[in-house]
Amino acid sequence: MPHEFTNGEQLHTQRPYALSVLCAIGFILSIASIIQNSIGFIRADTEVAQILSGTEKTQLKNLFSFNKAIVNAPVAISNLTTANFEKYSIGGIVAALLCLVGVVLMWLLKRSGFYSFVLGTFFNLITHFLLFGDNIGAMGLSLVWAFFGLALAILYSRHLNEMDTEV
């Protein structure tokens, strides 16, 4: 960790530029996730109705399907209810808040922020699996957020030695 010392006392700890950029990206993605999940909670009944009607295409069906018949097929998720979707949105908000706290702590060069960020990243996936099972096609943005969270966690882990262990 880069330090400036005078007479054996630490005066200033400088945050690496790459960590600053990663924290800015993590901050933006955490805020976007909070907003997206808040909208999902408010519009849960509409979102569930659109998904179950088959008229709306899920993000992953568009991304991974090469067969047009698969794209137009309705989504079958056994426990997709408004109540479960609201619970999932609340879980997503909690996960994003954990990530946001982690990013702020890492900005302050606290190692505990990394663990908070990783916990938030996996909390989102755990919430999805508990409520909807392992239906990968229904995951949509949950899988995308998890991918970005995992990628950021790997990049953050490269800067762990520059963070303090104290809280």
C-alpha positions as CSV (number, residue, x, y, z in Angstrom):
1,M,0.0,0.0,0.0
2,P,1.5,3.4,-1.0
3,H,2.2,5.4,2.2
4,E,3.9,8.7,3.0
5,F,5.8,8.7,6.3
6,T,7.3,11.5,8.3
7,N,9.2,10.6,11.5
8,G,7.6,7.1,11.6
9,E,4.0,8.3,11.4
10,Q,1.7,7.7,8.5
11,L,0.5,11.0,7.0
12,H,-1.4,10.1,3.9
13,T,-2.5,6.9,2.1
14,Q,-3.0,7.2,-1.6
15,R,-5.7,5.2,-3.3
16,P,-4.5,3.6,-6.6
17,Y,-6.1,5.0,-9.7
18,A,-7.4,1.6,-10.8
19,L,-9.2,1.1,-7.5
20,S,-10.7,4.5,-7.8
21,V,-12.1,3.7,-11.2
22,L,-13.4,0.3,-10.0
23,C,-15.1,2.0,-7.0
24,A,-16.8,4.5,-9.3
25,I,-18.1,1.7,-11.6
26,G,-19.3,-0.3,-8.6
27,F,-21.0,2.8,-7.2
28,I,-22.8,3.4,-10.4
29,L,-23.9,-0.3,-10.8
30,S,-25.1,-0.5,-7.2
31,I,-27.2,2.6,-7.6
32,A,-28.6,1.3,-10.9
33,S,-29.4,-2.0,-9.2
34,I,-31.2,-0.2,-6.4
35,I,-33.3,1.8,-8.9
36,Q,-34.0,-1.2,-11.0
37,N,-35.2,-3.4,-8.1
38,S,-37.2,-0.5,-6.6
39,I,-39.1,-0.2,-9.9
40,G,-39.5,-4.0,-10.0
41,F,-41.0,-3.9,-6.5
42,I,-43.4,-1.0,-7.4
43,R,-44.5,-2.7,-10.7
44,A,-44.4,-6.3,-9.5
45,D,-47.9,-7.1,-10.6
46,T,-47.4,-5.7,-14.1
47,E,-44.0,-7.3,-14.5
48,V,-45.3,-10.8,-13.4
49,A,-48.3,-10.4,-15.8
50,Q,-46.0,-9.5,-18.7
51,I,-43.7,-12.4,-18.0
52,L,-46.4,-15.0,-17.6
53,S,-48.4,-13.7,-20.7
54,G,-45.6,-14.7,-23.0
55,T,-45.9,-11.4,-24.9
56,E,-42.8,-10.0,-23.3
57,K,-39.4,-11.6,-24.1
58,T,-37.0,-12.1,-21.2
59,Q,-33.5,-10.8,-21.5
60,L,-31.9,-14.2,-21.6
61,K,-34.3,-15.6,-24.2
62,N,-33.3,-12.8,-26.5
63,L,-29.6,-13.2,-25.8
64,F,-29.2,-17.0,-26.1
65,S,-31.9,-18.2,-28.5
66,F,-31.0,-18.8,-32.1
67,N,-34.4,-20.4,-32.8
68,K,-37.3,-18.0,-33.2
69,A,-39.8,-20.6,-31.9
70,I,-37.9,-20.6,-28.6
71,V,-38.0,-16.8,-28.4
72,N,-41.8,-16.7,-28.9
73,A,-42.5,-19.5,-26.4
74,P,-44.1,-18.4,-23.1
75,V,-41.9,-18.5,-20.0
76,A,-42.8,-21.3,-17.5
77,I,-41.8,-20.4,-14.0
78,S,-43.7,-22.4,-11.4
79,N,-43.5,-20.1,-8.5
80,L,-43.5,-16.7,-10.2
81,T,-46.1,-14.8,-8.3
82,T,-46.4,-11.1,-7.4
83,A,-45.5,-11.8,-3.8
84,N,-42.3,-13.7,-4.8
85,F,-41.4,-11.1,-7.3
86,E,-41.7,-8.4,-4.6
87,K,-39.6,-10.5,-2.2
88,Y,-37.0,-10.9,-4.9
89,S,-37.0,-7.2,-5.5
90,I,-36.5,-6.5,-1.8
91,G,-33.6,-9.1,-1.8
92,G,-32.1,-7.3,-4.8
93,I,-32.3,-3.9,-3.0
94,V,-30.6,-5.4,0.1
95,A,-27.9,-7.0,-2.1
96,A,-27.3,-3.7,-3.9
97,L,-27.1,-1.9,-0.6
98,L,-24.5,-4.4,0.7
99,C,-22.5,-3.8,-2.5
100,L,-22.9,0.0,-2.2
101,V,-21.6,-0.2,1.4
102,G,-18.7,-2.4,0.2
103,V,-17.8,0.1,-2.5
104,V,-17.8,3.0,-0.1
105,L,-15.6,1.1,2.3
106,M,-13.2,0.1,-0.4
107,W,-13.1,3.8,-1.5
108,L,-11.9,4.4,2.1
109,L,-9.4,1.6,1.6
110,K,-11.1,-0.8,4.1
111,R,-10.7,-4.5,3.4
112,S,-14.1,-5.2,5.0
113,G,-15.7,-3.4,2.0
114,F,-14.5,-6.2,-0.3
115,Y,-16.3,-8.8,1.8
116,S,-19.4,-6.7,1.9
117,F,-19.4,-6.4,-1.8
118,V,-18.9,-10.2,-2.4
119,L,-21.7,-10.9,0.1
120,G,-24.0,-8.6,-1.8
121,T,-23.1,-10.1,-5.1
122,F,-23.9,-13.6,-3.9
123,F,-27.0,-12.5,-1.9
124,N,-28.7,-11.5,-5.1
125,L,-28.2,-15.0,-6.6
126,I,-29.2,-16.8,-3.4
127,T,-32.4,-14.8,-3.2
128,H,-33.2,-15.8,-6.8
129,F,-32.5,-19.5,-6.2
130,L,-34.6,-19.5,-3.0
131,L,-37.6,-17.9,-4.6
132,F,-37.6,-19.2,-8.2
133,G,-35.3,-22.3,-8.2
134,D,-32.7,-23.0,-10.8
135,N,-34.6,-21.8,-13.9
136,I,-31.8,-20.0,-15.6
137,G,-34.1,-18.6,-18.4
138,A,-36.0,-16.7,-15.8
139,M,-33.0,-15.0,-14.2
140,G,-32.7,-12.2,-16.7
141,L,-31.1,-9.2,-15.1
142,S,-30.2,-11.2,-12.0
143,L,-27.7,-13.2,-14.0
144,V,-26.3,-10.0,-15.6
145,W,-25.9,-8.3,-12.3
146,A,-24.2,-11.4,-10.9
147,F,-21.8,-11.5,-13.8
148,F,-20.8,-7.8,-13.4
149,G,-20.6,-8.3,-9.6
150,L,-18.3,-11.3,-9.9
151,A,-16.1,-9.6,-12.5
152,L,-15.8,-6.5,-10.2
153,A,-15.1,-8.8,-7.2
154,I,-12.2,-10.4,-9.1
155,L,-10.8,-7.0,-10.0
156,Y,-11.2,-5.7,-6.5
157,S,-9.4,-8.7,-5.1
158,R,-6.3,-7.6,-7.0
159,H,-6.2,-4.5,-4.7
160,L,-6.8,-6.3,-1.4
161,N,-3.1,-5.8,-0.3
162,E,-3.6,-2.0,-0.7
163,M,-6.5,-2.0,1.8
164,D,-6.3,-1.7,5.5
165,T,-7.6,-4.7,7.6
166,E,-9.0,-2.4,10.3
167,V,-12.7,-1.4,10.1
